[in-house]
Amino acid sequence: MAQANHIDMVIEAARSSSAAAVSPLAASWRRSLVNHGLDPSNQRAPDRVDESALNMRRSAVDRLMTIAAPRLDQLFGLVGNSGCCVLLTDVDGVVLDQRAGSGDAETFDDWGLCAGAVWSEAAEGTNGIGTCLTERRQVVIHRSDHFFARNTAMSCMDAPIYGADGRLIGALDVSSCRADQTEAFSRLIAAQVAQTARQIEQDNFRAAFPGARIIVTSEANASDALLLAVDEDDIVIGATHAARRAFGLGSEETIRQQPASDLLGRTGEATGFERAERAALKRALARAGGNHSQAAKALGISRATLYRRLNRLDLD
């Protein structure tokens, strides 16, 4: 009876254009029903790619998987004992990696929350992974929020992950099999998921620019990975997705090379970036006992570049 009621509720809301206009959840249900032609009563298990296809997808994001692995372990250490699994997917919603407790592994496998499963919105309707990737934002899909009635036993908390070039590359998911998990508790987990996703994003960005100086704003929202990669001549050569939005650099374009000082601008009050750069220069000079040559060497820049930065920041 509960599943029948869910199916009727989903169909009614999905067919209402007015509901979709005011509710993101109803809009997702409508996409699932109208755009993807899905039936909320369908009981089939989620599709899975074969091992060869899965290995190809993993190889395509090999650096991401290597960097993400310890973060997945850390996140699972926080949520695993509460009946949750941790999943990393690619941009198509295919699960690449999973962490699950031995006592819950069979349940998650039966539900399709395992490596190789396809959780795009086009395949599974409204769900944490697929809706997160479609809407490119953090989501909580709690039990009856799911499109398919068969998925209403789970709660899913997701955050998108962007690559070093600003493009969406995957999602981080925590899913729960506990029937007693409240929506409030799901939202607490969601905050940790978002933080971990940003940590993965930052780690991946730093690995993509190993020789660059990474500038992090001290005023960024805690949920954003707002980083710039700057070369030894103070030229911006990379920016995270959040930084591209903040500075109007375009979300998925090659960055036009420009001085960091021009991008950040100068006002009467130093920006968070300038304060961070000023602090880095002062630390290097202090450690070098005021010796400019040693400070420049420690920072990995030329003396000429060091002098330019000192002059620009009024530290001459």
Secondary structure, DSSP 8 states (H G I E B T S, - for coil): -HHHHHHHHHHHHHT-HHHHHH-HHHHHHHIIIIIS---TT------B--HHHHHHHHHHTHHHHHHHHHHHHHHHHHHGGGTEEEEEEETTSBEEEEE--TTTHHHHHHHT-STTBB--HHHHSS-HHHHHHHHTS-EEEEGGGSSSGGGTT-EEEEEEEE-TTS-EEEEEEEEE--TT--HHHHHHHHHHHHHHHHHHHHHHHHHH-TTSEEEE-TTS-TT---EEEE-TTSEEEEE-HHHHHHTT--SSS----EEHHHHH---SS--HHHHHHHHHHHHHHHHTTT-HHHHHHHHTS-HHHHHHHHHHTT--
